[in-house]
Amino acid sequence: MTKPTQVPFADHIGLSLVRMEAGEAELTVQMKPELLNTWQVAHGGVTMTLLDVTMAHAARSLNMKGEDKGPGVVTVEMKTTFMRPGEGDLRCHARVLHRSSTMAYTEGSVYTESGLLCAHATGTFKYLRALPAAGGLRVLPRKDGSE
């Protein structure tokens, strides 16, 4: 069963959360024309977003309490290697390699629809404490007073 990631951009491009537990996560994305490059394969930005979000979910899974995904994370560093074009729907698996009290060190791999490895990444994520504002993000007015 897949479900939204609760990351607005990731949900907008169609990433789906398959699994998130014990330092691992798996997400998928169904290709659609607007996610392709001029060669009609997954745009590199889509592949990198899939890696980034999947590795972040793996990091967050270590702090989960039931349905609560625990404190958020921000990407500190990410290195991606592309091996072959991302053809068809893509699947990403990520895991935490090491964790400290404030950081998670992860790796992730993206596979094509036929199971071929097309990209691999390592990433470092910083754990964030929950923000005190219950209302979510606040849009601050610009210096000229407009929004």
Buried (B, 14 or more C-beta within 10 A) or exposed (E): EEEEBEBEEBBEBBBBBBBBEEBBBBBBBEBEEEBBEEEEBBBBEBBBBBBBBBBBBBBBBBBBEEEEBBEBBEBEEBEBEBEEBBBBBBBBBBBBEEBEEEBBBBBBBBBBBEEBEBBBBBBBBBBEEEEEEEEEEEEEEEEEEEE
